[in-house]
Amino acid sequence: MTHFGLICPASTGHLNTMLPLGKELQRRGHRVTLFGILHAQANTLASGLEFQAIGESEYPAGKMVQLLTQRRETEWNDSITI
């Protein structure tokens, strides 16, 4: 069978769509590997798919949470008007 490589952003909304797609491909007999930053590794492996890390030096473990927190704070501060 085919070996599929999946690539998607490591955010919950994207993973919640891509991982079931990968599981369905796997159920049909294919090999499936998700390529992504370390933030996606735990969810990918928990779903039973293979995982291959990319951008490890640019996005080490915990970096995505830090970036999302900074973004939320920036958006919150920008939405406050005096």
Stockholm file with secondary structure:
# STOCKHOLM 1.0

chainA/1-82         MTHFGLICPASTGHLNTMLPLGKELQRRGHRVTLFGILHAQANTLASGLEFQAIGESEYPAGKMVQLLTQRRETEWNDSITI
#=GR chainA/1-82 SS CCEEEEECCSSHHHHHHHHHHHHHHHHTTCEEEEEECGGGHHHHHHTTCEEEECCTTTSCTTHHHHHHHHHHHHHHHHHCCC
#=GC SS_cons        CCEEEEECCSSHHHHHHHHHHHHHHHHTTCEEEEEECGGGHHHHHHTTCEEEECCTTTSCTTHHHHHHHHHHHHHHHHHCCC
//
